[in-house]
Amino acid sequence: MFKPSILILIVAALVSLMGFKAYNQISLFPAELSHWVISFVLLFIISNIFIWSVASKLKSTQI
């Protein structure tokens, strides 16, 4: 079962990645900045998924 927050996070990640691809095509930002932003977003998503899995494990052990 997915929580709505995870679905919102996935949709936001997809939208932001599409936005970064569009920015790269327009070449509004330098390539280094866009790569840094994409890596930061991916790190944010991975850390959120890790925190959510740890929290769900803690909840299941408490119950």
C-alpha positions in Angstrom: 0.0 0.0 0.0 1.3 3.4 -1.0 0.7 6.4 1.1 -0.5 9.5 -0.8 2.6 11.4 0.3 4.8 8.9 -1.6 2.7 9.3 -4.7 2.9 13.0 -4.5 6.6 12.8 -4.1 7.0 10.6 -7.1 4.8 12.9 -9.2 6.8 15.9 -8.1 10.0 14.1 -8.9 8.8 13.3 -12.4 7.6 16.8 -13.0 10.8 18.3 -11.8 12.9 16.0 -14.0 10.8 16.9 -17.0 11.3 20.6 -16.1 15.0 20.1 -15.9 15.1 18.4 -19.3 13.2 21.4 -20.7 15.6 23.8 -19.1 18.5 21.8 -20.6 17.0 22.1 -24.0 16.5 25.8 -23.6 20.0 26.0 -22.1 18.9 28.5 -19.6 21.1 27.1 -16.9 24.7 25.8 -17.2 25.0 22.1 -17.4 26.9 21.9 -14.1 24.1 23.6 -12.2 21.4 21.4 -13.7 23.4 18.2 -12.8 23.8 19.5 -9.3 20.1 20.2 -8.9 19.1 16.8 -10.3 21.5 15.0 -8.0 20.2 17.0 -5.1 16.6 16.1 -6.0 17.5 12.4 -6.4 19.3 12.5 -3.0 16.2 14.1 -1.4 13.9 11.4 -2.9 16.1 8.5 -1.8 16.5 9.9 1.7 12.7 10.3 2.0 12.1 6.8 0.8 14.7 5.5 3.3 13.2 7.5 6.2 9.7 6.3 5.3 10.8 2.6 5.2 12.6 2.9 8.5 9.6 4.6 10.1 7.2 1.9 8.8 9.5 -0.8 10.2 9.6 1.0 13.5 5.8 1.2 13.5 5.4 -2.5 12.7 7.8 -3.5 15.5 5.9 -1.3 18.0 2.6 -2.8 17.1 
